[in-house]
Amino acid sequence: MKMRPVPHVSVVAGGKMRFEPGGYHLMVFDMSPTPEVGSSFELTIEFENGITATGIVVAKRLAQ
């Protein structure tokens, strides 16, 4: 398996997109301060149409 960036993902109106290991997922780089592994924080995503969604993210260690 190889990770590669995608320019966007499509979600139909009223649909769901699950981000998870082995599938689509979000990677956030260069956060300051860097969250400790296991800590959580809020992340807000803004969609092309201006709607936002906020969820809780748990910081995980990058696979080596």
N, C-alpha and C positions, 0 to 999 in steps of 0.2 A: 504494500500500500504506500502511496506517495501523497503528501499534502501539496496542494497547489491552489493559488488564489483563484477565486471566481469573482467576476465584476459585480454580480448581483445574484440574488435568489428570488424566485417569484413565489408569492403566496396568494392564492385566490381569496377574494373577499369572504370573510367569515371562516377561512381555513386556518390551519395551524402548520407551523414549521418547527420541528424539533431539532435543536442543536445538540449534538452529542458526540463523544469519541467514536471514531470509525465512520462518521457521517459528516454532515456539515457542522462546523463549529466556529466559534469566534476566537480569535487570538488578539490580545491587546498588548501592545509593546510600549516600552518607555514610560510606564506610569511613575508618577512621583507624588508621594512616596511609594515605593514598591510594596505591595501588600504581602503579608506573610502567608505562607502556604497554610491553607485551612481557614484563613480569615474570609469574611464576606463583605461585599460592598454593593451599592446600587449601581446599575448600569442602565442608561437610557439610550435607546436606539431611535433615530429619526428616520422615517420612511420618506420616499420620494414625494409623496403627497402632503408632507408636513405633519402627519400624525406621528405621535411618539408612543413608545412602550417602555416601561421601566420594570426591571426585574432585579432580583438578588442573584449575585454571582459569587461562587466560592472559588477562591484562588487555588490553583493546582500547580504542581511542579511540572515543568516541561519534560517530556520523555527524552531520555538521552540515547 
